[in-house]
Amino acid sequence: MSTFERRFSVVMSSPTLPMDEVLRYVREGKGKRLRPRLVFMAARLFGEVNESTWRTALFVELLHTATLVHDDVVDESDERRGQPSVNAKWDNKTAVLCGDHLLSKAMLVLSDPADNNILVEMLNTALAMSEGELMQSRRQEGEDGSQEAEDRRQEYLNIIERKTARLMKACCIGGALSVGATQEQVAAVGEFGLNYGMLFQLRDDIADNENVALAKALLPLYEEKTLGALKTLHQMSLQ
């Protein structure tokens, strides 16, 4: 991960002073780098980390960072990871342009023809993430208590799958594809990534005191699914 940080610092820069200033600020508020870690772990399950793996890891962190910058504008958030958000420190226009810059840079990072199948997976994931965010926004605006319990449950699952779990799944799939994993291996590690992502968001919602009743009810199911997917990967590693 220390090597990742050095490489990420290079891509999180710009030859223009205004954008470089914003990118440096965003870089300083780094998170846990969970998504590139998933890329590396999936790659190492089925092969050796290579340049395609590195490009995939950089892409997912750029994509994730861009969505956070945009989300703060949409949610009118003033803080991100203990410091003022980009929109709070500068303005919404700067934040939107910074997010757009990061998305464009992400696509350039993964533009090698050898990475085409990974890029298609990632772009489909980005589409799903924007759908999930809009679904969540409309859900919050339209909540009136009239929905049936099962409808609320399914809507909640659809939202967290798109806004969080699909990217975790794509990280695992991208890592596996980067080392030439088989279709069976890609499917298995993708299943783990999806269930792990669902579990991650459920626990996050409980910690943030959001959708607590639904999240607590679903937590045991996704703990079981995640452990089951891990067992499948373990069995594959023994073959």
C-alpha angles and dihedrals in degrees: 000000000000088000089048090054091053092049092044091052089057094053091041091069137084135203089228116081099222095052093040090055092054094044092051089051092050091047092054091060093060124166132211094293088230095156098055088044089058090051092053095044093050091049093050091051090065107020146333126311110257139170092282088055091051092050090049092050091050091048095054093049092048090049092047092048092049092052091051091052091049093044091057089057093048093046093040088233118174098194138049123180094343097311135082113285118244091256090051095047094044119358143281093271092056091047094050092048091047091052091048090050092053093048091051091047091050091056091049091051090056097039097106108119089232089064096052096113090049092047092052090052091049096047091050087051092051089053090052092049093055090047091052093050092051091046090053092048092051091045092055092048095047103040108131103148093248096111120102114251093247092050091052091048093050093045090051091050092049091052098049092044091056100038098043119358098053091061092050088051091049091051091056094043092047092051091049094046091050091065097041099257119180122258090254092052092046091051093049096049090044090054089053092048093050095049093042089051092051090049091047092054094044091054090044092053091050091050090049092046092241125135086351099163094049094042094050091049092052098040098086091049094054093042087057093045092049093049090047091053090049091053090052091052091048091053090050091052090057095053 
